[in-house]
Amino acid sequence: MDHYDTEIEAHMREFYRSLSEKDRRRYAAIEAAKLGHGGVDYLAKLFGCDAQTIRHGRGDVQALPDDDAQDRVRKKGRQEVLS
């Protein structure tokens, strides 16, 4: 399995963080598929997510374009400021 260079990894992390939860799963799943064996574990470390999240994303991608939740995106929860 290949690894991306450091600069590409930084861009990938920034892009990943800009996505919704569902789109993060899908993006990570597609990248893992491109990398092949070991891709899920590599990307889980790179993105700081659970490998199972990426595996869940595989199902999301396989279900496209039929997506029951196509137009729904979970709203971010309220963040409390601690003093």
Secondary structure, DSSP 4 states (H G I P E B T S, - for coil): -----HHHHHHHHHHHHHS-HHHHHHHHHHHHHHH-TTHHHHHHHHHT--HHHHHHHHHHHHHTT--TTTT--PPPPPPPPP-
